[in-house]
């Protein structure tokens, strides 16, 4: 299992309760939640990947379990990882989900890649 299925159920429930239209995609070794065709948040192994934007990025890094997202040796500004101790309680997970939803309308869509044959 590449990601935590119980965490998936919790996030699904929260998004449904907020009446948020979303779909999921398997990517980056985990599961990505797409809202308005933009990456909103995800699950990578046992962590939440949150796209929260640069405006709240530094403050978020002071929260329990939150760390910069770093795949390539360079942190991705506006994206963070949250470990289990930062989302264990529903109200904590709710906080992260809401930050992602708040930023989503401001986020840019990724460019579609032309597939070459």
Secondary structure, 3 states (H helix, E strand, C coil): CCECHHHHHHHHHHHHHCCCCCEEEEECCEEEEEECCEEEEEEEECEEEEECCCCCHHHHCCCCCEEECCCCCCCCCCEEEECHHHHCCHHHHHHHHHHHHHHHCCCCCCCCCCCCC
